[in-house]
Amino acid sequence: MKLPRDLSGKYLIKSAEKLGYSITRQSGSHIRLTTQQKGEHHITIPNHDPLKIGTLSAIYW
């Protein structure tokens, strides 16, 4: 799958919130989101614009 190259961290955070994640903490520019659906799961997204393709790939997979 080809990943978009112009996504911002802010857009990705809003998209994750629509999937049931909520912001639990922030350390500098990195925002941690957590969901309780199907067990607890955390993801950390840097609030950068745009996200580097390797960072986006690591978050996606």
mmCIF file of the N, C-alpha and C atoms, coordinates in Angstrom:
data_MODEL
# 
_entry.id   MODEL 
# 
loop_
_atom_site.group_PDB 
_atom_site.id 
_atom_site.type_symbol 
_atom_site.label_atom_id 
_atom_site.label_alt_id 
_atom_site.label_comp_id 
_atom_site.label_asym_id 
_atom_site.label_entity_id 
_atom_site.label_seq_id 
_atom_site.pdbx_PDB_ins_code 
_atom_site.Cartn_x 
_atom_site.Cartn_y 
_atom_site.Cartn_z 
_atom_site.occupancy 
_atom_site.B_iso_or_equiv 
_atom_site.pdbx_formal_charge 
_atom_site.auth_seq_id 
_atom_site.auth_comp_id 
_atom_site.auth_asym_id 
_atom_site.auth_atom_id 
_atom_site.pdbx_PDB_model_num 
ATOM 1   N N  . MET A 1 1  ? 0.838   -1.181 0.000  1.00 0.00 ? 1  MET A N  1 
ATOM 2   C CA . MET A 1 1  ? 0.000   0.000  0.000  1.00 0.00 ? 1  MET A CA 1 
ATOM 3   C C  . MET A 1 1  ? 0.879   1.239  0.000  1.00 0.00 ? 1  MET A C  1 
ATOM 4   N N  . LYS A 1 2  ? 0.588   2.171  -0.849 1.00 0.00 ? 2  LYS A N  1 
ATOM 5   C CA . LYS A 1 2  ? 1.345   3.413  -0.919 1.00 0.00 ? 2  LYS A CA 1 
ATOM 6   C C  . LYS A 1 2  ? 0.821   4.392  0.133  1.00 0.00 ? 2  LYS A C  1 
ATOM 7   N N  . LEU A 1 3  ? 1.718   4.892  0.965  1.00 0.00 ? 3  LEU A N  1 
ATOM 8   C CA . LEU A 1 3  ? 1.337   5.817  2.027  1.00 0.00 ? 3  LEU A CA 1 
ATOM 9   C C  . LEU A 1 3  ? 1.382   7.257  1.527  1.00 0.00 ? 3  LEU A C  1 
ATOM 10  N N  . PRO A 1 4  ? 0.439   8.081  1.972  1.00 0.00 ? 4  PRO A N  1 
ATOM 11  C CA . PRO A 1 4  ? 0.471   9.495  1.584  1.00 0.00 ? 4  PRO A CA 1 
ATOM 12  C C  . PRO A 1 4  ? 1.683   10.187 2.201  1.00 0.00 ? 4  PRO A C  1 
ATOM 13  N N  . ARG A 1 5  ? 2.197   11.178 1.525  1.00 0.00 ? 5  ARG A N  1 
ATOM 14  C CA . ARG A 1 5  ? 3.423   11.843 1.973  1.00 0.00 ? 5  ARG A CA 1 
ATOM 15  C C  . ARG A 1 5  ? 3.185   13.226 2.560  1.00 0.00 ? 5  ARG A C  1 
ATOM 16  N N  . ASP A 1 6  ? 1.937   13.598 2.743  1.00 0.00 ? 6  ASP A N  1 
ATOM 17  C CA . ASP A 1 6  ? 1.658   14.949 3.226  1.00 0.00 ? 6  ASP A CA 1 
ATOM 18  C C  . ASP A 1 6  ? 0.762   14.972 4.459  1.00 0.00 ? 6  ASP A C  1 
ATOM 19  N N  . LEU A 1 7  ? 0.736   13.877 5.234  1.00 0.00 ? 7  LEU A N  1 
ATOM 20  C CA . LEU A 1 7  ? -0.091  13.846 6.433  1.00 0.00 ? 7  LEU A CA 1 
ATOM 21  C C  . LEU A 1 7  ? 0.611   14.548 7.586  1.00 0.00 ? 7  LEU A C  1 
ATOM 22  N N  . SER A 1 8  ? -0.162  15.289 8.355  1.00 0.00 ? 8  SER A N  1 
ATOM 23  C CA . SER A 1 8  ? 0.384   15.925 9.546  1.00 0.00 ? 8  SER A CA 1 
ATOM 24  C C  . SER A 1 8  ? 0.021   15.089 10.759 1.00 0.00 ? 8  SER A C  1 
ATOM 25  N N  . GLY A 1 9  ? 0.732   15.294 11.847 1.00 0.00 ? 9  GLY A N  1 
ATOM 26  C CA . GLY A 1 9  ? 0.428   14.597 13.080 1.00 0.00 ? 9  GLY A CA 1 
ATOM 27  C C  . GLY A 1 9  ? -0.958  14.956 13.589 1.00 0.00 ? 9  GLY A C  1 
ATOM 28  N N  . LYS A 1 10 ? -1.331  16.217 13.428 1.00 0.00 ? 10 LYS A N  1 
ATOM 29  C CA . LYS A 1 10 ? -2.642  16.687 13.875 1.00 0.00 ? 10 LYS A CA 1 
ATOM 30  C C  . LYS A 1 10 ? -3.768  15.941 13.154 1.00 0.00 ? 10 LYS A C  1 
ATOM 31  N N  . TYR A 1 11 ? -3.623  15.738 11.852 1.00 0.00 ? 11 TYR A N  1 
ATOM 32  C CA . TYR A 1 11 ? -4.628  15.014 11.074 1.00 0.00 ? 11 TYR A CA 1 
ATOM 33  C C  . TYR A 1 11 ? -4.708  13.555 11.515 1.00 0.00 ? 11 TYR A C  1 
ATOM 34  N N  . LEU A 1 12 ? -3.563  12.935 11.751 1.00 0.00 ? 12 LEU A N  1 
ATOM 35  C CA . LEU A 1 12 ? -3.531  11.540 12.158 1.00 0.00 ? 12 LEU A CA 1 
ATOM 36  C C  . LEU A 1 12 ? -4.150  11.362 13.545 1.00 0.00 ? 12 LEU A C  1 
ATOM 37  N N  . ILE A 1 13 ? -3.935  12.309 14.431 1.00 0.00 ? 13 ILE A N  1 
ATOM 38  C CA . ILE A 1 13 ? -4.520  12.261 15.771 1.00 0.00 ? 13 ILE A CA 1 
ATOM 39  C C  . ILE A 1 13 ? -6.038  12.365 15.683 1.00 0.00 ? 13 ILE A C  1 
ATOM 40  N N  . LYS A 1 14 ? -6.539  13.281 14.874 1.00 0.00 ? 14 LYS A N  1 
ATOM 41  C CA . LYS A 1 14 ? -7.995  13.418 14.703 1.00 0.00 ? 14 LYS A CA 1 
ATOM 42  C C  . LYS A 1 14 ? -8.593  12.143 14.110 1.00 0.00 ? 14 LYS A C  1 
ATOM 43  N N  . SER A 1 15 ? -7.894  11.523 13.183 1.00 0.00 ? 15 SER A N  1 
ATOM 44  C CA . SER A 1 15 ? -8.371  10.278 12.583 1.00 0.00 ? 15 SER A CA 1 
ATOM 45  C C  . SER A 1 15 ? -8.410  9.154  13.618 1.00 0.00 ? 15 SER A C  1 
ATOM 46  N N  . ALA A 1 16 ? -7.397  9.085  14.474 1.00 0.00 ? 16 ALA A N  1 
ATOM 47  C CA . ALA A 1 16 ? -7.353  8.049  15.501 1.00 0.00 ? 16 ALA A CA 1 
ATOM 48  C C  . ALA A 1 16 ? -8.463  8.252  16.530 1.00 0.00 ? 16 ALA A C  1 
ATOM 49  N N  . GLU A 1 17 ? -8.785  9.505  16.824 1.00 0.00 ? 17 GLU A N  1 
ATOM 50  C CA . GLU A 1 17 ? -9.869  9.787  17.766 1.00 0.00 ? 17 GLU A CA 1 
ATOM 51  C C  . GLU A 1 17 ? -11.208 9.301  17.224 1.00 0.00 ? 17 GLU A C  1 
ATOM 52  N N  . LYS A 1 18 ? -11.394 9.367  15.925 1.00 0.00 ? 18 LYS A N  1 
ATOM 53  C CA . LYS A 1 18 ? -12.624 8.853  15.315 1.00 0.00 ? 18 LYS A CA 1 
ATOM 54  C C  . LYS A 1 18 ? -12.716 7.332  15.440 1.00 0.00 ? 18 LYS A C  1 
ATOM 55  N N  . LEU A 1 19 ? -11.566 6.670  15.607 1.00 0.00 ? 19 LEU A N  1 
ATOM 56  C CA . LEU A 1 19 ? -11.521 5.215  15.756 1.00 0.00 ? 19 LEU A CA 1 
ATOM 57  C C  . LEU A 1 19 ? -11.589 4.771  17.217 1.00 0.00 ? 19 LEU A C  1 
ATOM 58  N N  . GLY A 1 20 ? -11.768 5.710  18.138 1.00 0.00 ? 20 GLY A N  1 
ATOM 59  C CA . GLY A 1 20 ? -11.933 5.355  19.541 1.00 0.00 ? 20 GLY A CA 1 
ATOM 60  C C  . GLY A 1 20 ? -10.740 5.637  20.434 1.00 0.00 ? 20 GLY A C  1 
ATOM 61  N N  . TYR A 1 21 ? -9.690  6.240  19.902 1.00 0.00 ? 21 TYR A N  1 
ATOM 62  C CA . TYR A 1 21 ? -8.529  6.593  20.710 1.00 0.00 ? 21 TYR A CA 1 
ATOM 63  C C  . TYR A 1 21 ? -8.774  7.943  21.382 1.00 0.00 ? 21 TYR A C  1 
ATOM 64  N N  . SER A 1 22 ? -8.166  8.143  22.537 1.00 0.00 ? 22 SER A N  1 
ATOM 65  C CA . SER A 1 22 ? -8.243  9.432  23.205 1.00 0.00 ? 22 SER A CA 1 
ATOM 66  C C  . SER A 1 22 ? -6.839  9.818  23.679 1.00 0.00 ? 22 SER A C  1 
ATOM 67  N N  . ILE A 1 23 ? -6.592  11.107 23.748 1.00 0.00 ? 23 ILE A N  1 
ATOM 68  C CA . ILE A 1 23 ? -5.284  11.608 24.169 1.00 0.00 ? 23 ILE A CA 1 
ATOM 69  C C  . ILE A 1 23 ? -5.131  11.371 25.665 1.00 0.00 ? 23 ILE A C  1 
ATOM 70  N N  . THR A 1 24 ? -4.053  10.705 26.058 1.00 0.00 ? 24 THR A N  1 
ATOM 71  C CA . THR A 1 24 ? -3.824  10.436 27.470 1.00 0.00 ? 24 THR A CA 1 
ATOM 72  C C  . THR A 1 24 ? -2.698  11.282 28.042 1.00 0.00 ? 24 THR A C  1 
ATOM 73  N N  . ARG A 1 25 ? -1.722  11.648 27.223 1.00 0.00 ? 25 ARG A N  1 
ATOM 74  C CA . ARG A 1 25 ? -0.646  12.512 27.711 1.00 0.00 ? 25 ARG A CA 1 
ATOM 75  C C  . ARG A 1 25 ? 0.135   13.079 26.534 1.00 0.00 ? 25 ARG A C  1 
ATOM 76  N N  . GLN A 1 26 ? 0.943   14.106 26.860 1.00 0.00 ? 26 GLN A N  1 
ATOM 77  C CA . GLN A 1 26 ? 1.800   14.721 25.854 1.00 0.00 ? 26 GLN A CA 1 
ATOM 78  C C  . GLN A 1 26 ? 3.138   15.023 26.490 1.00 0.00 ? 26 GLN A C  1 
ATOM 79  N N  . SER A 1 27 ? 4.198   14.699 25.760 1.00 0.00 ? 27 SER A N  1 
ATOM 80  C CA . SER A 1 27 ? 5.547   15.004 26.203 1.00 0.00 ? 27 SER A CA 1 
ATOM 81  C C  . SER A 1 27 ? 6.243   15.714 25.050 1.00 0.00 ? 27 SER A C  1 
ATOM 82  N N  . GLY A 1 28 ? 6.380   17.009 25.156 1.00 0.00 ? 28 GLY A N  1 
ATOM 83  C CA . GLY A 1 28 ? 6.941   17.793 24.058 1.00 0.00 ? 28 GLY A CA 1 
ATOM 84  C C  . GLY A 1 28 ? 5.997   17.762 22.874 1.00 0.00 ? 28 GLY A C  1 
ATOM 85  N N  . SER A 1 29 ? 6.494   17.337 21.720 1.00 0.00 ? 29 SER A N  1 
ATOM 86  C CA . SER A 1 29 ? 5.644   17.299 20.534 1.00 0.00 ? 29 SER A CA 1 
ATOM 87  C C  . SER A 1 29 ? 5.054   15.907 20.288 1.00 0.00 ? 29 SER A C  1 
ATOM 88  N N  . HIS A 1 30 ? 5.292   14.962 21.196 1.00 0.00 ? 30 HIS A N  1 
ATOM 89  C CA . HIS A 1 30 ? 4.786   13.604 21.023 1.00 0.00 ? 30 HIS A CA 1 
ATOM 90  C C  . HIS A 1 30 ? 3.531   13.409 21.864 1.00 0.00 ? 30 HIS A C  1 
ATOM 91  N N  . ILE A 1 31 ? 2.476   12.943 21.220 1.00 0.00 ? 31 ILE A N  1 
ATOM 92  C CA . ILE A 1 31 ? 1.180   12.775 21.862 1.00 0.00 ? 31 ILE A CA 1 
ATOM 93  C C  . ILE A 1 31 ? 0.855   11.292 21.929 1.00 0.00 ? 31 ILE A C  1 
ATOM 94  N N  . ARG A 1 32 ? 0.483   10.832 23.116 1.00 0.00 ? 32 ARG A N  1 
ATOM 95  C CA . ARG A 1 32 ? 0.149   9.416  23.304 1.00 0.00 ? 32 ARG A CA 1 
ATOM 96  C C  . ARG A 1 32 ? -1.363  9.260  23.337 1.00 0.00 ? 32 ARG A C  1 
ATOM 97  N N  . LEU A 1 33 ? -1.849  8.331  22.522 1.00 0.00 ? 33 LEU A N  1 
ATOM 98  C CA . LEU A 1 33 ? -3.271  8.034  22.452 1.00 0.00 ? 33 LEU A CA 1 
ATOM 99  C C  . LEU A 1 33 ? -3.510  6.612  22.954 1.00 0.00 ? 33 LEU A C  1 
ATOM 100 N N  . THR A 1 34 ? -4.649  6.416  23.617 1.00 0.00 ? 34 THR A N  1 
ATOM 101 C CA . THR A 1 34 ? -4.978  5.111  24.179 1.00 0.00 ? 34 THR A CA 1 
ATOM 102 C C  . THR A 1 34 ? -6.415  4.760  23.835 1.00 0.00 ? 34 THR A C  1 
ATOM 103 N N  . THR A 1 35 ? -6.654  3.469  23.622 1.00 0.00 ? 35 THR A N  1 
ATOM 104 C CA . THR A 1 35 ? -8.007  2.966  23.427 1.00 0.00 ? 35 THR A CA 1 
ATOM 105 C C  . THR A 1 35 ? -8.221  1.786  24.361 1.00 0.00 ? 35 THR A C  1 
ATOM 106 N N  . GLN A 1 36 ? -9.460  1.564  24.752 1.00 0.00 ? 36 GLN A N  1 
ATOM 107 C CA . GLN A 1 36 ? -9.822  0.436  25.606 1.00 0.00 ? 36 GLN A CA 1 
ATOM 108 C C  . GLN A 1 36 ? -10.579 -0.621 24.812 1.00 0.00 ? 36 GLN A C  1 
ATOM 109 N N  . GLN A 1 37 ? -10.781 -0.397 23.524 1.00 0.00 ? 37 GLN A N  1 
ATOM 110 C CA . GLN A 1 37 ? -11.499 -1.356 22.685 1.00 0.00 ? 37 GLN A CA 1 
ATOM 111 C C  . GLN A 1 37 ? -10.628 -2.585 22.460 1.00 0.00 ? 37 GLN A C  1 
ATOM 112 N N  . LYS A 1 38 ? -11.172 -3.754 22.716 1.00 0.00 ? 38 LYS A N  1 
ATOM 113 C CA . LYS A 1 38 ? -10.450 -5.026 22.547 1.00 0.00 ? 38 LYS A CA 1 
ATOM 114 C C  . LYS A 1 38 ? -9.148  -5.043 23.350 1.00 0.00 ? 38 LYS A C  1 
ATOM 115 N N  . GLY A 1 39 ? -9.187  -4.533 24.557 1.00 0.00 ? 39 GLY A N  1 
ATOM 116 C CA . GLY A 1 39 ? -7.989  -4.452 25.398 1.00 0.00 ? 39 GLY A CA 1 
ATOM 117 C C  . GLY A 1 39 ? -7.320  -3.100 25.235 1.00 0.00 ? 39 GLY A C  1 
ATOM 118 N N  . GLU A 1 40 ? -6.438  -2.796 26.146 1.00 0.00 ? 40 GLU A N  1 
ATOM 119 C CA . GLU A 1 40 ? -5.764  -1.494 26.112 1.00 0.00 ? 40 GLU A CA 1 
ATOM 120 C C  . GLU A 1 40 ? -4.683  -1.476 25.037 1.00 0.00 ? 40 GLU A C  1 
ATOM 121 N N  . HIS A 1 41 ? -4.640  -0.400 24.259 1.00 0.00 ? 41 HIS A N  1 
ATOM 122 C CA . HIS A 1 41 ? -3.633  -0.246 23.209 1.00 0.00 ? 41 HIS A CA 1 
ATOM 123 C C  . HIS A 1 41 ? -3.198  1.216  23.160 1.00 0.00 ? 41 HIS A C  1 
ATOM 124 N N  . HIS A 1 42 ? -1.891  1.440  23.025 1.00 0.00 ? 42 HIS A N  1 
ATOM 125 C CA . HIS A 1 42 ? -1.333  2.793  22.984 1.00 0.00 ? 42 HIS A CA 1 
ATOM 126 C C  . HIS A 1 42 ? -0.625  3.019  21.655 1.00 0.00 ? 42 HIS A C  1 
ATOM 127 N N  . ILE A 1 43 ? -0.702  4.246  21.154 1.00 0.00 ? 43 ILE A N  1 
ATOM 128 C CA . ILE A 1 43 ? 0.129   4.672  20.036 1.00 0.00 ? 43 ILE A CA 1 
ATOM 129 C C  . ILE A 1 43 ? 0.664   6.064  20.365 1.00 0.00 ? 43 ILE A C  1 
ATOM 130 N N  . THR A 1 44 ? 1.852   6.335  19.911 1.00 0.00 ? 44 THR A N  1 
ATOM 131 C CA . THR A 1 44 ? 2.463   7.647  20.100 1.00 0.00 ? 44 THR A CA 1 
ATOM 132 C C  . THR A 1 44 ? 2.653   8.281  18.735 1.00 0.00 ? 44 THR A C  1 
ATOM 133 N N  . ILE A 1 45 ? 2.141   9.500  18.592 1.00 0.00 ? 45 ILE A N  1 
ATOM 134 C CA . ILE A 1 45 ? 2.205   10.203 17.312 1.00 0.00 ? 45 ILE A CA 1 
ATOM 135 C C  . ILE A 1 45 ? 2.909   11.542 17.521 1.00 0.00 ? 45 ILE A C  1 
ATOM 136 N N  . PRO A 1 46 ? 3.969   11.808 16.763 1.00 0.00 ? 46 PRO A N  1 
ATOM 137 C CA . PRO A 1 46 ? 4.607   13.123 16.862 1.00 0.00 ? 46 PRO A CA 1 
ATOM 138 C C  . PRO A 1 46 ? 3.732   14.170 16.175 1.00 0.00 ? 46 PRO A C  1 
ATOM 139 N N  . ASN A 1 47 ? 3.615   15.321 16.785 1.00 0.00 ? 47 ASN A N  1 
ATOM 140 C CA . ASN A 1 47 ? 2.795   16.391 16.230 1.00 0.00 ? 47 ASN A CA 1 
ATOM 141 C C  . ASN A 1 47 ? 3.643   17.233 15.276 1.00 0.00 ? 47 ASN A C  1 
ATOM 142 N N  . HIS A 1 48 ? 4.080   16.613 14.182 1.00 0.00 ? 48 HIS A N  1 
ATOM 143 C CA . HIS A 1 48 ? 4.913   17.265 13.172 1.00 0.00 ? 48 HIS A CA 1 
ATOM 144 C C  . HIS A 1 48 ? 4.113   17.453 11.885 1.00 0.00 ? 48 HIS A C  1 
ATOM 145 N N  . ASP A 1 49 ? 4.541   18.378 11.072 1.00 0.00 ? 49 ASP A N  1 
ATOM 146 C CA . ASP A 1 49 ? 3.863   18.617 9.799  1.00 0.00 ? 49 ASP A CA 1 
ATOM 147 C C  . ASP A 1 49 ? 4.904   18.819 8.709  1.00 0.00 ? 49 ASP A C  1 
ATOM 148 N N  . PRO A 1 50 ? 5.038   17.943 7.764  1.00 0.00 ? 50 PRO A N  1 
ATOM 149 C CA . PRO A 1 50 ? 4.396   16.625 7.632  1.00 0.00 ? 50 PRO A CA 1 
ATOM 150 C C  . PRO A 1 50 ? 5.175   15.566 8.389  1.00 0.00 ? 50 PRO A C  1 
ATOM 151 N N  . LEU A 1 51 ? 4.537   14.406 8.580  1.00 0.00 ? 51 LEU A N  1 
ATOM 152 C CA . LEU A 1 51 ? 5.223   13.269 9.187  1.00 0.00 ? 51 LEU A CA 1 
ATOM 153 C C  . LEU A 1 51 ? 6.160   12.646 8.170  1.00 0.00 ? 51 LEU A C  1 
ATOM 154 N N  . LYS A 1 52 ? 7.307   12.192 8.613  1.00 0.00 ? 52 LYS A N  1 
ATOM 155 C CA . LYS A 1 52 ? 8.225   11.492 7.714  1.00 0.00 ? 52 LYS A CA 1 
ATOM 156 C C  . LYS A 1 52 ? 7.599   10.152 7.337  1.00 0.00 ? 52 LYS A C  1 
ATOM 157 N N  . ILE A 1 53 ? 7.885   9.682  6.144  1.00 0.00 ? 53 ILE A N  1 
ATOM 158 C CA . ILE A 1 53 ? 7.264   8.468  5.627  1.00 0.00 ? 53 ILE A CA 1 
ATOM 159 C C  . ILE A 1 53 ? 7.615   7.247  6.481  1.00 0.00 ? 53 ILE A C  1 
ATOM 160 N N  . GLY A 1 54 ? 8.820   7.180  7.027  1.00 0.00 ? 54 GLY A N  1 
ATOM 161 C CA . GLY A 1 54 ? 9.209   6.066  7.882  1.00 0.00 ? 54 GLY A CA 1 
ATOM 162 C C  . GLY A 1 54 ? 8.446   6.083  9.207  1.00 0.00 ? 54 GLY A C  1 
ATOM 163 N N  . THR A 1 55 ? 8.213   7.259  9.750  1.00 0.00 ? 55 THR A N  1 
ATOM 164 C CA . THR A 1 55 ? 7.457   7.398  10.982 1.00 0.00 ? 55 THR A CA 1 
ATOM 165 C C  . THR A 1 55 ? 6.010   6.979  10.760 1.00 0.00 ? 55 THR A C  1 
ATOM 166 N N  . LEU A 1 56 ? 5.439   7.439  9.664  1.00 0.00 ? 56 LEU A N  1 
ATOM 167 C CA . LEU A 1 56 ? 4.064   7.079  9.323  1.00 0.00 ? 56 LEU A CA 1 
ATOM 168 C C  . LEU A 1 56 ? 3.921   5.580  9.115  1.00 0.00 ? 56 LEU A C  1 
ATOM 169 N N  . SER A 1 57 ? 4.885   4.983  8.464  1.00 0.00 ? 57 SER A N  1 
ATOM 170 C CA . SER A 1 57 ? 4.872   3.549  8.223  1.00 0.00 ? 57 SER A CA 1 
ATOM 171 C C  . SER A 1 57 ? 4.951   2.773  9.539  1.00 0.00 ? 57 SER A C  1 
ATOM 172 N N  . ALA A 1 58 ? 5.783   3.226  10.472 1.00 0.00 ? 58 ALA A N  1 
ATOM 173 C CA . ALA A 1 58 ? 5.917   2.555  11.763 1.00 0.00 ? 58 ALA A CA 1 
ATOM 174 C C  . ALA A 1 58 ? 4.633   2.655  12.585 1.00 0.00 ? 58 ALA A C  1 
ATOM 175 N N  . ILE A 1 59 ? 3.941   3.780  12.506 1.00 0.00 ? 59 ILE A N  1 
ATOM 176 C CA . ILE A 1 59 ? 2.675   3.953  13.219 1.00 0.00 ? 59 ILE A CA 1 
ATOM 177 C C  . ILE A 1 59 ? 1.604   3.074  12.595 1.00 0.00 ? 59 ILE A C  1 
ATOM 178 N N  . TYR A 1 60 ? 1.568   3.022  11.290 1.00 0.00 ? 60 TYR A N  1 
ATOM 179 C CA . TYR A 1 60 ? 0.533   2.276  10.571 1.00 0.00 ? 60 TYR A CA 1 
ATOM 180 C C  . TYR A 1 60 ? 0.647   0.787  10.809 1.00 0.00 ? 60 TYR A C  1 
ATOM 181 N N  . TRP A 1 61 ? 1.847   0.243  10.796 1.00 0.00 ? 61 TRP A N  1 
ATOM 182 C CA . TRP A 1 61 ? 2.018   -1.205 10.922 1.00 0.00 ? 61 TRP A CA 1 
ATOM 183 C C  . TRP A 1 61 ? 2.130   -1.535 12.368 1.00 0.00 ? 61 TRP A C  1 
# 
